[in-house]
Amino acid sequence: MLEVRNATKSYVKDGRTVPAARELSLCAREGELVVVHGPSGSGKSTLLMMMGGMLPPDSGGVLYDGWEVYRGSPAKRNRYRKHTVGFVFQRFLLMPYLSVRDNIGMPLSLQGRRREASAAVGELARSLGIEQRLGHRPGELSVGEQQRVALARALVGGQKLILADEPTGNLDPPNAEMIAQRLVHESRQGRIVVLVTHDPVLLEIATKRLRLESGRLVEP
């Protein structure tokens, strides 16, 4: 189970403090697909980064299976990011000088599981319809193909927690539907899936809906 407890986060911009998260509390369990929606600038990406062990809150905490992510050592937090979290970034963040195959297999390499990469990458690529693109580089792919590569990278290591930042924001309807249904599939396999979006269409796939406004959770 993933828990966020009274998490607060602020940034300083142009000499003034801008709150991004205000005492946020929520939980997500295995098999749930949690959709956090709200307008741009409402704190959705900040929440996701805190969940992923990449952005410590100013106060409050994040717990995974009872372990407090930001009270552990940096080494343990790094292990959490590598072995537990699969992150789908809004801008994909694919390595432009690596092939699609190596981009997808990167989490396994970081986990010291290179020998497993070939079979795992091939299986995922086939399921997402990008098996013919494994030898290409990201710049040679369409936006929809790049998003599928980014999703495959998040899934390949068997991570139990999948976090997705606007996973369909730049996609046409067919690609958006493919990504959405794959996230549904992963949650039904027992993973925790949390995605943030400003797209109300994605609310239809949620098992739990949460709305953020000005850094606060409000009624969905």
C-alpha positions in Angstrom: 0.0 0.0 0.0 1.1 3.5 -0.8 0.2 6.3 1.6 0.7 10.1 1.6 0.2 11.6 5.0 -0.4 15.3 5.4 2.3 16.1 2.8 3.0 19.8 2.2 5.4 21.2 -0.4 6.1 24.8 -1.4 8.4 26.5 -4.0 10.1 29.9 -4.0 9.5 31.8 -7.2 10.4 35.5 -7.8 11.0 35.9 -4.1 7.7 34.6 -2.9 6.5 31.2 -1.6 4.2 29.3 -3.8 2.4 26.3 -2.2 2.1 23.3 -4.5 0.8 20.7 -2.0 -1.2 21.5 1.1 -1.5 18.7 3.7 -2.3 16.1 1.1 -3.4 12.7 2.5 -4.4 9.6 0.4 -3.8 5.9 0.0 -3.6 3.5 -2.9 -3.8 -0.2 -2.6 -2.7 -3.1 -4.8 -5.0 -3.5 -7.7 -6.3 0.1 -7.6 -6.0 2.5 -10.5 -6.1 6.0 -8.9 -6.7 9.0 -11.2 -5.8 12.4 -9.7 -7.2 15.1 -11.9 -7.5 18.9 -11.8 -6.4 22.0 -13.7 -2.8 22.7 -14.7 -0.8 24.1 -11.8 -2.9 22.3 -9.2 0.0 20.3 -7.8 -0.6 17.0 -9.6 3.0 16.5 -10.8 4.4 17.5 -7.4 2.3 14.9 -5.7 3.5 12.2 -8.2 7.1 13.2 -7.7 6.7 12.9 -3.9 5.2 9.5 -4.3 8.0 8.4 -6.5 10.8 9.2 -4.0 12.1 12.1 -6.1 10.8 15.1 -4.2 10.8 15.2 -0.4 7.8 17.1 1.2 8.5 20.0 3.4 6.4 18.3 6.1 4.3 15.1 6.3 5.4 11.8 4.7 5.1 9.1 2.1 4.9 5.5 3.1 5.2 2.3 1.0 4.1 -0.9 2.8 4.7 1.0 6.1 8.2 2.1 5.2 8.7 5.9 5.3 10.3 6.8 2.1 11.9 10.1 3.1 13.1 8.9 6.5 15.2 6.1 5.0 18.8 6.5 3.9 19.5 7.8 0.4 20.6 4.3 -0.6 17.3 2.8 0.5 15.4 5.5 -1.3 17.4 4.9 -4.5 16.6 1.2 -4.2 12.9 2.1 -3.8 13.0 4.1 -7.0 14.9 1.4 -9.0 13.0 -1.7 -7.8 9.5 -0.5 -6.8 8.6 2.5 -8.9 7.9 2.6 -12.6 7.6 6.2 -13.7 6.0 7.4 -17.0 7.2 11.0 -17.4 5.1 13.6 -19.2 7.9 14.4 -21.6 8.9 10.7 -21.9 12.6 11.4 -21.0 13.9 8.7 -23.4 17.7 8.5 -24.0 18.1 9.9 -27.5 21.4 8.1 -28.1 20.1 4.7 -27.1 18.0 2.3 -29.1 14.4 1.6 -28.2 15.5 -1.8 -27.0 18.1 -0.3 -24.6 15.7 2.5 -23.5 13.1 -0.1 -22.4 15.7 -2.4 -20.8 17.4 0.4 -18.8 15.6 -0.4 -15.5 16.7 -4.1 -15.7 20.2 -2.9 -16.3 20.1 -0.7 -13.3 18.8 -3.6 -11.2 21.6 -5.8 -12.3 19.3 -8.0 -14.4 20.8 -7.6 -17.9 20.4 -11.3 -18.7 16.6 -11.0 -18.4 16.4 -7.9 -20.6 16.1 -9.5 -24.0 13.1 -11.7 -23.3 11.3 -9.1 -21.2 11.8 -6.3 -23.6 10.7 -8.4 -26.6 7.5 -9.5 -24.9 6.5 -6.0 -23.8 7.4 -4.5 -27.2 5.1 -7.1 -28.9 2.3 -6.4 -26.5 2.5 -2.7 -27.2 3.0 -3.0 -30.9 6.5 -1.6 -31.1 8.5 -4.7 -31.7 9.5 -3.5 -35.2 11.0 -0.4 -33.7 13.4 -1.9 -31.2 16.5 -1.1 -33.3 15.4 2.5 -33.8 16.3 5.6 -31.7 13.6 7.7 -30.1 13.9 10.5 -32.6 12.8 8.2 -35.4 9.5 7.3 -33.6 6.1 9.0 -33.6 4.9 10.6 -30.4 2.5 7.7 -29.8 5.4 5.2 -30.3 7.6 7.2 -27.9 4.9 7.1 -25.2 4.6 3.3 -25.6 8.3 3.0 -25.2 8.1 5.1 -22.1 5.3 2.9 -20.7 7.3 -0.3 -21.5 10.3 1.1 -19.7 8.1 1.7 -16.6 6.7 -1.9 -16.7 9.7 -4.0 -17.7 11.3 -4.4 -14.2 8.1 -5.7 -12.6 7.8 -2.7 -10.4 4.8 -2.8 -8.1 4.0 0.9 -8.2 3.3 2.6 -11.6 3.2 6.4 -11.6 2.1 8.2 -14.8 2.2 11.9 -15.4 -0.3 13.0 -18.1 0.2 9.7 -20.0 -2.2 10.5 -22.8 -1.7 14.3 -22.9 0.1 14.4 -26.2 -1.6 11.5 -27.9 -4.3 11.0 -30.6 -7.4 9.0 -29.4 -6.3 5.6 -30.6 -3.0 5.8 -28.9 -4.6 7.3 -25.8 -7.0 4.4 -25.6 -4.2 1.9 -25.9 -2.2 3.5 -23.1 -5.3 3.8 -20.9 -6.3 0.2 -21.4 -2.8 -1.1 -20.7 -2.8 0.8 -17.3 -6.1 -0.8 -16.5 -4.6 -4.2 -17.3 -1.6 -3.6 -15.1 -3.8 -2.6 -12.1 -5.8 -5.7 -12.6 -2.6 -7.7 -12.3 -2.2 -6.4 -8.8 0.0 -3.4 -9.3 -0.7 0.0 -7.8 -1.3 2.5 -10.6 -1.5 6.2 -10.0 -1.9 8.6 -12.9 -2.4 12.4 -12.9 -4.2 14.2 -15.6 -6.3 17.1 -16.6 -8.1 15.0 -19.1 -11.6 14.1 -17.7 -11.9 11.2 -20.1 -9.4 9.2 -18.1 -11.7 9.3 -15.1 -13.7 6.5 -16.7 -10.9 4.0 -16.1 -10.4 4.9 -12.4 -11.2 2.7 -9.5 -10.6 5.7 -7.3 -10.9 9.4 -8.3 -9.3 12.3 -6.5 -9.4 16.0 -7.5 -6.7 18.5 -6.8 -7.2 22.3 -6.7 -4.6 24.7 -5.6 -2.6 22.0 -3.9 -5.6 20.6 -1.9 -7.6 17.5 -2.4 -11.3 18.3 -2.8 -14.4 16.2 -3.6 -14.0 14.3 -6.9 
